[in-house]
Amino acid sequence: MAQNFKHVKRKLSPLAAKILIISASVLVLLLVLFAIYKFANAKNLDNKAPQAATEQLETQEPTQAPTQAPTEAPTQITIDEKYLNLAKEYVKDMSNKEKFCQMMIVTPESLTGVDVATAAGDATKEALEKYPVGGIIYFSQNLEDEEQTIEMIKNSQSYAKTAMFIAIDEEGKTVARAQEKLGTTEFEDMYKYKDKGEKTAYDNAKTIASDISKFGFNLDLAPVADVWSNPSNTVIGERAYSDDFNQAASLISSAVKGFKDGKVMTALKHFPGHGDTKEDTHEKLAYVNKTKDVIVSEELLPFKSGLEAGADMVMVGHLVVSDIDETYPATLSPKVISQLLKEELRFDGVVISDSFQMAAITDNYTANKIVKNAVNAGIDILLMPENIDDYLKAFENAVKDGSITQEQIDNSVTKIIALKYKNGLLKDTNSSKTSATETAEAQTNAAEKTESETTSSVLNN
């Protein structure tokens, strides 16, 4: 039996070998076919991916990366196209005199001719009919109490053909008209809060804005974006937010947001930086002796951050920046305003001058020279002209002789009107020109709604 078994086993061995060979061959063939399938499928996917990517790129707009702005420049500040279009239509119906007047913010005294203005009655009404100015700026002498201030501002707005900027300098302590006369929230100079962080800078600004907006103010000529980098500088000093450039930049950004949330417009001042000067521009021209490169890398940091945060205006100081323009102060210099501020920093919003009643200007330039040079430099709003009639005549002469073009005037006024639309001073209605009375009432009502919120914020502070 064992022998027979061995015999059978020997006979099956070749057959088993054949079966094994065939099975192995089939398995190898299957593996080869599977590999070919995977390879072909992968290649097909690879071919499709570049094609899909190519088709996607072909349907997209160019990224324009090669022409993007330098990293040191802030995002371009623009007024929404909607408001610009409204403004263009509005400006079409304005006379040149109205346009010239819109490019001025004046004191109530220069407007009416009175020694000290504390009310707005028939004299203000007649003056605004004759001089439809872009705005009025009030000082401590104009403010007596809450009721008187609200009434004065409300009446003034109601007389205006075009709603006005109602401006004030409210920075804190050293320069604080409302705090001094109207009993608003008390603040120290902003320098005192420099180490308390961005939230404190925001809260302080929002409280100041909420305080003054309830009286009808819609523009605060603040914050001070100068950096107190020169201990000998007394005109800025502790009005600055810091003596450190980077710290000032972060605090100014927060302050701008606070002012905006408190419902007032802002003006960063005093471009391109008044913190490293010795002179006081109220008395004479001040000189900035730093190189342009240093100014850009240091003094402009708070201005850049303020613009990125959405500042409405930039106020230019009466500063001679020798390395940029040794001939003219910044307020009259195209190199400082048109080139540095508008082209290099890419700011295309409203540019306002510092006061043209300061000795730095009045001791050196006539009204004709101021108007011609300021507008050609890129100023949109001339703050506090000494004599409105002299400035109107200067505007008229400059346009007539071609030293200022009509296009320049229209561009500036369009930006001014667009900013008024943007901030609710003018309304998008069927009527081109909106009564300013509605603006004053709306601001007062809005301020009353936020008063309790402001009180809570102050208590938390």
Number of C-alpha atoms within 10 A of each C-alpha: 6 7 8 8 10 10 11 11 11 10 11 10 11 11 11 11 11 11 12 12 12 12 12 12 12 12 12 12 12 12 12 12 12 12 12 12 12 12 11 12 12 12 11 11 11 11 11 12 11 11 12 11 10 11 11 10 11 10 8 8 7 8 8 7 7 6 7 8 14 10 7 12 17 20 18 16 18 15 17 12 10 12 20 20 13 20 25 17 13 17 21 10 11 13 10 17 16 20 21 26 25 26 23 25 25 25 22 25 17 19 24 19 14 12 9 13 20 19 20 20 13 12 14 24 18 15 18 20 13 13 23 24 27 27 26 25 21 22 17 16 11 20 21 14 12 16 11 16 22 20 18 21 20 23 20 25 29 19 23 24 18 23 29 28 24 25 24 22 19 23 26 25 17 17 15 21 23 29 21 17 16 18 12 17 18 15 17 14 19 23 18 14 17 20 13 10 13 19 14 19 25 22 23 26 29 25 27 26 28 30 26 26 27 24 25 27 29 25 27 24 23 26 28 28 35 31 30 28 20 15 13 14 17 15 16 23 23 22 25 25 30 27 19 15 20 16 18 28 25 18 28 34 25 24 29 30 21 25 27 21 17 24 24 27 26 26 25 28 24 25 26 29 25 32 27 22 24 17 19 20 21 18 13 17 20 21 20 22 15 17 12 16 10 11 17 19 11 18 29 22 27 27 29 25 24 30 26 17 20 18 27 23 27 29 27 27 24 31 29 24 25 17 13 20 16 13 11 19 23 26 30 29 26 23 18 26 26 19 16 17 23 19 15 17 24 20 24 16 23 24 26 26 27 23 23 21 15 19 17 22 23 17 12 11 13 13 22 18 14 22 25 19 19 23 25 20 19 25 26 26 26 27 23 23 23 17 15 18 14 15 23 22 15 20 25 17 16 19 17 12 9 10 14 19 14 13 10 15 20 18 14 23 27 26 22 25 24 28 24 21 21 19 16 16 25 24 20 15 9 7 9 15 16 18 19 23 18 18 20 28 16 16 21 18 13 14 22 17 11 17 16 11 12 22 15 11 14 15 7 8 11
